[in-house]
């Protein structure tokens, strides 16, 4: 259950937090706001915690902290008539109705650039694990299998990395790729003039060119299943798919079929459709590396994201420009 505002007469604005944050971060938020802590369960599938607190305190709430997966609904916005700002913990905001919030005069911001290094590090970690077959090698070593009895894993360096979405995280992945002597190409809505990398106007063409396809585009309807069977076929039997964006960007069924038929080499996914339920259709493949959407999670990144939320909310309530507004 959620907690009522810490002090009804404190003079602090009331903030509703709909996602998990640590006790230390709750204390940090409570220094600036009357905190209602009501994290929704199961990535927003059960919204009862938040709904109960909105019903009880809706008119008092001026600030909401959620995340891209949990989001917030138009009905919930309507139930908070004095809401001023919605912030997301992390970069994603795919389930926040931006246009409707704007119509209501509600600002929306995210925590852009607070976890970019963490996600980029993780993307490289799971790429290396996939190409070198680290999870499988670890298991084989524990079983007493020596190197002479297994196929030689390829090395990573000196090949081509294609980045699907060259935003802040994509650029940081590219910089790490340069350290491995990788040639970098990318697909974006428009070419960037501040990078020397090769630009592709078509996702299929990028996939056909690269050895490693790194997915870093935002989630949402516009990118749903952007990586489909055609893209995977273009990536080819030596290609590696890495997704650190949102699960819905990759067609999981098409990926499973491509792996089963040897039409792609392997895959590494930190995100997948149906989270938090694991992608069981991929369990049969020992050339798939799976991690539970932890790419952007580290103590440093989470702290920076909470601090960004506090900064944005305080700036907006003071009538000042936001650090990372998205609507």
Protein Blocks (a to p, Z undefined) as FASTA:
>chain_A
ZZddfblknopacdddfbdcdfklmmmmmmmpccdddddehhhlammlmmmmmmmmmmmp
mbdcddfklmpafklmmmmmkbfbdcdedjblklccfklmmmnopacddfehklmmmmmm
mmmmmmmmmmnommmmmmmmmnopafklpccdddfehpacddehiafklmmmmmmmmmno
pacddddfbdcfkbcbdcdfbfklmmmmpmbdcdfbdedjklgokbcfklmmmnopmbcc
ddfkbfklpcfklmmmmmmnopafbdcdfbdehiabdcfklmmpckbccdehillgcfkl
mmmmmmmmmmmmmmmmnopacfbdcZZ
